[in-house]
Amino acid sequence: MQNSIKVIIKEIPKGHIFDSHFVINELLKRFSDEYLTFSCKFAKNNNKITLSAHGQIGKKINKLNDIKQIGEAWSENIHKTPSKCTCWEKL
């Protein structure tokens, strides 16, 4: 999962702002098998699989060196419902 996230972040131009919903949507479009495999890890004893998986994806994004967390955004999630998510700037 970390490598797929790195591929997505690498393509974002420096100085641009992005949020976790953008990264998750790109994972679904371009790395769907890896996304599903990763998400399935949270199915055991958990009824909030999507929320748990997306929280972990956010943590993986946060570990990257070429970004800076700058706050929160309000954007559409995978269900096309507006919700809060973390925002970063590409350095």
Legacy VTK file of the C-alpha trace (Angstrom):
# vtk DataFile Version 3.0
C-alpha trace
ASCII
DATASET POLYDATA
POINTS 91 float
0.000 0.000 0.000
2.796 2.418 0.892
4.344 2.124 -2.585
1.014 2.793 -4.306
0.503 5.867 -2.141
4.026 7.050 -3.032
3.236 6.703 -6.757
0.137 8.867 -6.373
1.853 11.523 -4.250
4.860 11.649 -6.583
2.571 12.754 -9.436
1.182 15.722 -7.482
3.010 18.920 -8.471
5.070 20.624 -5.761
3.217 23.349 -3.917
-0.207 21.816 -4.531
-2.647 20.847 -1.801
-4.378 17.464 -1.708
-6.511 15.550 0.751
-6.900 11.944 1.814
-10.102 11.566 -0.240
-8.089 12.318 -3.385
-5.501 9.666 -2.530
-8.151 7.075 -1.623
-10.055 7.695 -4.850
-6.845 7.305 -6.846
-6.086 4.060 -4.994
-9.543 2.759 -5.908
-9.109 3.705 -9.584
-5.530 2.610 -10.114
-4.669 0.101 -7.386
-8.046 -1.455 -6.556
-6.748 -4.949 -5.807
-4.170 -3.613 -3.371
-6.786 -1.303 -1.806
-9.206 -4.200 -1.290
-6.526 -6.505 0.100
-5.435 -3.788 2.521
-9.016 -2.992 3.577
-9.839 -6.649 4.213
-7.287 -6.659 7.024
-9.730 -4.551 9.042
-12.740 -6.843 8.582
-11.978 -9.100 11.521
-13.945 -8.027 14.597
-14.663 -4.627 13.067
-17.905 -3.242 11.700
-16.275 -0.003 10.487
-13.946 -1.490 7.888
-13.906 1.498 5.533
-13.356 4.045 8.282
-10.559 1.972 9.810
-8.838 1.345 6.466
-9.050 4.981 5.426
-7.669 6.104 8.778
-4.679 3.817 8.256
-4.202 5.140 4.709
-4.080 8.648 6.169
-1.390 7.521 8.600
0.628 6.046 5.721
0.360 9.323 3.801
1.535 11.201 6.899
4.754 9.121 7.010
5.977 10.491 3.664
8.836 12.983 3.699
7.895 15.236 0.784
4.599 16.488 2.224
3.415 18.699 5.068
0.098 18.300 6.866
-1.679 21.653 6.734
-5.114 21.049 8.220
-8.419 19.615 7.156
-10.576 19.702 4.047
-14.266 19.177 3.383
-14.629 17.007 0.295
-16.533 14.052 -1.109
-15.629 10.633 0.214
-15.967 7.376 -1.755
-19.724 7.435 -1.139
-19.997 10.933 -2.699
-20.883 12.301 0.732
-19.083 15.427 1.958
-16.967 14.786 5.032
-13.892 16.039 6.858
-10.466 14.704 5.938
-6.805 15.558 6.366
-5.088 17.944 3.954
-1.411 18.083 2.935
0.843 20.240 0.788
3.325 18.628 -1.583
6.783 20.025 -0.853
LINES 1 92
91 0 1 2 3 4 5 6 7 8 9 10 11 12 13 14 15 16 17 18 19 20 21 22 23 24 25 26 27 28 29 30 31 32 33 34 35 36 37 38 39 40 41 42 43 44 45 46 47 48 49 50 51 52 53 54 55 56 57 58 59 60 61 62 63 64 65 66 67 68 69 70 71 72 73 74 75 76 77 78 79 80 81 82 83 84 85 86 87 88 89 90
